[in-house]
């Protein structure tokens, strides 16, 4: 008989994040779905659920983590529905988390193709990769301070838009990247704070832009930083937050973010960068030229020991150097996360010609140059913007 492991947490035991409710709603609303390798079955499927309770004055919420080993998504759902007092509803599902051990082998593809065929389930979900066990990652976002779990439902998108430190990829866009050989996926990377950090493709794990978790103590034990990059359906590496920002600049998914520059005297300086307009990318004869348009602002301009033009050249050179280094690192593992294949495909007259072309080999040999048009929001020796 197959063994099924069912983990019922925080609902039956008053564990971390338990908020007592007077009565249970008929439904348990699934917010996050996690998939990783199982022990006796191919997959361990984990749900982070929110259960509205009774009460005359206000709705109280109980959060729980439920898991089942199974061969398919529907099998896991049916198992939990048979053993859990509430009926699982996926109407509020907003995040799909894939275990790193799963995506390193590309083993998630068969599961997702079979399990997520209905658009009403996945159309609003974001996708992330977890470097740590998904049960621990989900438990880390349960907090008495945020029983509705608003933080985890909005964190990935807000972090990407406001800081550029992680990727914000929907399930549909992820599937397109896996199936389309013109570009590769880049997903948000999550982990448990203070656990072992993942090495960056460039060998840089400098705090605070580490991949997957932050060296912080907080009410929430899970955080998202950096990104997991793919070659087709296989994860091939991790970029920390600052290097993720470089990729987002090229793909035009960047809006603003803070970059740490090291001054000639060795002191760090935080520079806030803003997108000015869409980047320009041109490909021809095995070369690619990328032009970015940015504006820079300094949080403490009085600390900059150089005039405006010297400072602008210093920041510009630093961005261009880092862009080139990130691009080379991606090419070395075969990940076209910057999407150069989209532009290369435009040079072919038909889809058949493109399919016959060995883009992956050509991509690894592609010579890419970056140039940045940089404006300053103010003179760095001045008082700054109010």
C-alpha positions in Angstrom: 0.0 0.0 0.0 1.4 3.4 -0.9 2.3 5.6 2.0 0.8 9.0 2.1 2.2 11.6 4.5 -0.2 14.2 5.5 1.0 17.1 7.6 -1.6 19.1 9.4 0.0 22.0 11.1 -1.2 25.0 13.0 -4.8 24.0 12.8 -4.9 21.0 15.1 -1.9 22.2 17.2 -1.5 25.7 18.4 1.8 26.2 16.6 3.6 29.1 15.0 1.1 31.6 13.6 -2.0 30.1 15.0 -4.9 32.5 15.4 -7.8 30.9 17.2 -11.2 30.9 15.4 -14.6 30.2 17.0 -15.8 28.0 14.1 -14.4 26.8 10.7 -15.6 28.0 7.4 -16.7 25.3 4.9 -13.6 26.1 2.8 -9.9 26.2 3.4 -8.5 28.7 0.9 -5.2 27.7 -0.7 -2.9 30.7 -1.0 0.4 29.0 -2.0 1.1 25.7 -3.7 4.5 24.0 -3.4 5.9 21.1 -5.3 9.1 19.2 -4.5 10.5 15.6 -4.8 8.7 13.1 -2.6 10.1 10.2 -0.6 7.9 7.3 -1.6 5.9 9.1 -4.3 7.3 11.3 -7.1 6.1 14.5 -5.6 5.5 16.1 -2.2 2.7 18.7 -2.7 2.3 21.4 0.0 -0.5 23.9 0.5 -0.4 27.0 2.6 -4.1 27.6 3.4 -6.2 30.3 5.1 -9.3 29.3 7.0 -11.8 32.1 7.8 -13.5 31.4 11.2 -16.7 32.5 12.8 -17.4 35.3 15.1 -20.0 38.1 15.3 -17.7 41.1 15.3 -14.9 40.3 12.9 -13.6 37.3 10.9 -10.8 35.5 12.5 -8.3 33.5 10.5 -6.4 30.3 11.1 -3.5 29.5 8.8 -2.2 25.9 8.2 0.3 24.0 6.1 -0.9 20.8 4.6 1.1 18.3 2.6 0.6 15.0 0.8 2.9 12.8 -1.3 1.3 11.9 -4.6 1.8 11.1 -8.3 -0.3 14.0 -9.5 -1.7 17.3 -8.3 -5.3 16.0 -8.3 -4.3 12.9 -6.3 -2.7 15.2 -3.6 -5.8 17.3 -3.5 -8.2 14.4 -3.2 -6.1 12.9 -0.4 -6.2 16.1 1.6 -9.9 16.6 0.9 -10.6 13.2 2.3 -8.6 13.8 5.5 -9.1 17.5 6.2 -12.3 18.9 7.7 -12.6 21.8 5.3 -12.9 21.7 1.5 -9.9 23.0 -0.4 -10.6 26.0 -2.6 -8.1 27.3 -5.1 -9.9 30.5 -5.9 -7.3 32.6 -4.0 -4.2 30.8 -5.0 -1.5 33.4 -5.9 1.9 31.7 -5.7 3.4 28.5 -7.0 6.7 27.5 -5.4 8.9 24.9 -7.0 11.6 23.1 -4.9 15.2 23.7 -6.1 15.9 19.9 -6.1 13.0 19.5 -8.5 13.8 22.2 -11.0 17.6 21.4 -11.1 16.5 18.1 -12.7 13.7 19.6 -14.8 11.4 17.1 -13.1 8.6 19.7 -12.6 7.7 19.8 -16.3 5.7 16.6 -16.4 3.9 17.5 -13.2 2.9 21.0 -14.3 1.8 19.9 -17.8 -0.5 17.4 -16.4 -1.8 19.3 -13.3 -2.3 22.9 -14.3 -4.3 22.8 -17.6 -7.1 25.0 -16.4 -6.5 28.7 -16.9 -8.7 29.7 -14.0 -6.2 28.0 -11.6 -2.9 29.4 -12.8 -3.6 32.7 -14.6 -3.1 34.9 -11.6 -0.3 32.9 -10.0 3.3 33.9 -9.7 6.1 31.3 -9.7 9.1 31.1 -7.4 11.8 28.6 -6.5 12.6 27.6 -2.9 16.1 26.7 -2.0 14.9 25.3 1.4 12.2 22.7 2.2 8.9 24.2 1.1 7.2 23.4 4.4 9.8 25.5 6.2 9.4 28.3 3.7 5.6 28.3 4.1 5.8 28.1 7.9 8.2 31.1 7.8 5.5 33.4 6.4 2.9 32.6 9.1 2.7 35.4 11.7 0.3 36.6 14.3 1.1 40.1 13.0 -0.2 39.2 9.5 -2.8 36.5 9.9 -4.3 37.2 6.5 -0.9 36.6 4.8 -1.2 39.8 2.8 2.6 40.1 2.9 3.4 36.9 1.0 0.6 37.5 -1.5 2.1 40.8 -2.6 5.8 40.5 -1.7 7.2 39.2 -4.9 5.5 41.7 -7.2 6.1 44.7 -4.9 9.7 43.7 -4.3 10.4 43.5 -8.0 8.7 46.8 -8.9 10.1 48.8 -6.0 13.7 47.4 -5.8 14.5 45.3 -8.9 16.0 42.7 -6.5 13.9 39.7 -7.7 12.0 38.5 -10.7 8.2 38.8 -11.0 7.1 36.0 -13.3 3.6 34.7 -13.8 2.8 31.1 -14.4 1.8 31.7 -18.0 5.1 33.6 -18.7 7.0 30.8 -17.1 5.4 28.1 -19.3 6.1 30.3 -22.4 9.7 30.5 -21.5 10.0 26.7 -21.0 8.3 26.0 -24.3 9.9 28.8 -26.4 13.6 28.5 -27.3 13.9 32.3 -27.9 14.4 33.1 -24.2 14.7 31.5 -20.8 12.9 31.9 -17.5 14.1 33.8 -14.4 12.0 33.2 -11.3 12.0 34.7 -7.8 14.2 32.8 -5.3 12.9 32.3 -1.8 14.5 30.8 1.4 14.5 30.7 5.1 16.4 33.6 6.7 19.8 32.7 8.3 20.0 29.3 6.5 23.0 28.6 4.2 23.1 31.1 1.4 23.2 30.0 -2.3 26.3 31.0 -4.3 25.8 33.5 -7.0 26.8 32.6 -10.6 29.4 35.4 -10.4 30.7 34.1 -7.1 29.4 37.2 -5.2 27.2 36.6 -2.1 27.7 40.0 -0.5 25.1 41.0 2.0 22.3 42.3 1.7 21.8 41.1 -1.9 22.2 37.4 -1.3 20.2 34.9 -3.2 17.1 33.4 -1.6 17.3 34.7 2.0 18.5 37.7 4.0 20.7 37.7 7.1 18.0 39.3 9.3 15.9 38.5 12.3 12.2 39.3 11.8 8.7 38.2 12.6 8.6 36.5 9.2 11.3 33.8 8.8 11.1 33.6 5.0 12.3 36.2 2.5 12.7 36.5 -1.3 15.9 37.9 -2.9 17.6 37.3 -6.1 16.5 34.9 -8.8 16.8 31.4 -10.2 17.8 31.3 -13.8 16.9 28.5 -16.3 18.1 26.8 -19.4 14.8 25.5 -20.8 13.1 23.6 -18.0 16.2 23.2 -15.9 17.4 25.6 -13.3 21.1 26.3 -13.9 22.1 28.9 -11.4 21.3 31.7 -9.0 21.7 35.5 -9.3 21.8 37.7 -6.3 19.6 40.8 -6.1 21.9 43.3 -7.7 22.7 40.9 -10.6 19.0 40.2 -11.0 18.6 43.9 -11.4 21.0 43.9 -14.3 19.0 41.3 -16.2 15.7 43.2 -15.5 17.3 46.3 -17.0 17.9 44.5 -20.3 14.5 42.8 -20.5 12.8 46.2 -19.7 11.2 44.8 -16.5 13.2 47.2 -14.3 11.7 50.5 -13.0 13.8 51.5 -10.0 16.3 50.0 -7.6 19.2 50.7 -5.4 22.7 49.7 -6.5 25.7 49.6 -4.2 28.8 51.2 -5.7 32.3 51.0 -4.1 34.1 54.4 -4.2 37.8 54.6 -4.9 38.5 54.9 -1.2 36.7 51.6 -0.6 33.6 53.1 1.0 30.2 51.8 -0.2 27.7 54.3 -1.8 24.0 53.6 -2.4 22.8 54.9 -5.8 19.2 54.8 -6.7 18.6 54.1 -10.4 15.5 54.8 -12.4 14.5 53.6 -15.9 14.1 56.5 -18.3 12.9 54.7 -21.4 12.9 51.3 -23.2 16.3 49.8 -23.9 17.5 49.4 -27.5 18.9 46.0 -28.6 20.4 45.2 -32.0 21.7 41.9 -33.2 23.8 41.2 -36.3 26.6 38.9 -37.4 27.1 37.3 -34.1 27.2 40.5 -32.1 24.6 42.3 -29.9 24.5 45.9 -28.9 22.5 46.9 -25.9 21.7 50.6 -25.0 20.1 51.4 -21.6 18.7 54.7 -20.5 18.8 55.4 -16.8 18.9 58.2 -14.2 20.8 58.1 -11.0 20.2 59.7 -7.6 22.3 59.5 -4.5 20.9 59.1 -1.0 23.8 61.0 0.6 25.3 63.3 -2.1 27.6 65.1 0.3 29.6 61.9 0.7 30.6 61.8 -3.0 34.3 63.0 -3.3 34.0 63.9 -7.0 32.3 66.3 -9.4 29.2 65.5 -11.3 30.8 64.4 -14.6 33.4 62.3 -12.9 30.7 60.7 -10.7 28.4 60.0 -13.7 31.3 58.3 -15.6 32.1 56.3 -12.5 28.6 55.0 -12.0 28.1 54.4 -15.8 31.3 52.4 -16.0 30.3 50.3 -13.0 26.9 49.4 -14.5 28.3 48.5 -17.9 31.0 46.3 -16.3 28.5 44.5 -14.2 26.1 44.0 -17.1 28.8 42.4 -19.2 29.9 40.1 -16.3 26.3 39.0 -15.7 25.8 38.3 -19.4 28.9 36.2 -19.6 27.9 34.2 -16.5 24.5 33.5 -18.1 26.1 32.5 -21.4 28.4 30.1 -19.6 25.4 28.1 -18.2 23.3 28.4 -21.4 20.6 30.6 -19.9 19.3 33.3 -22.2 17.5 35.1 -19.4 18.2 38.4 -21.1 16.1 37.3 -24.1 18.5 37.9 -27.0 16.9 35.0 -28.8 13.8 37.1 -29.3 15.8 39.6 -31.4 17.8 36.9 -33.2 14.6 35.2 -34.4 13.5 38.4 -36.1 16.3 37.8 -38.7 14.7 34.6 -40.0 12.0 34.5 -42.7 10.1 31.6 -41.3 9.6 29.6 -38.1 11.0 26.6 -39.8 14.3 28.4 -40.5 14.5 29.5 -36.9 13.8 26.0 -35.6 16.6 24.6 -37.8 19.0 27.1 -36.4 21.2 26.1 -33.4 20.5 29.2 -31.3 21.9 27.8 -28.1 25.3 27.3 -29.6 25.2 30.7 -31.3 24.1 32.3 -28.0 27.1 31.0 -26.1 29.4 32.6 -28.7 27.4 35.9 -29.0 29.6 38.9 -28.4 27.5 41.5 -26.4 28.4 45.1 -25.6 26.5 47.3 -23.2 26.3 51.1 -23.2 24.4 53.2 -20.6 23.0 56.7 -21.2 23.0 58.0 -17.6 21.5 61.2 -16.3 21.9 62.6 -12.8 18.9 63.6 -10.8 21.0 66.3 -9.1 24.6 67.4 -8.6 26.1 64.8 -6.2 27.9 67.6 -4.3 24.6 69.3 -3.7 21.9 68.7 -1.1 19.9 66.2 -3.1 16.2 66.1 -4.1 13.6 66.9 -1.6 
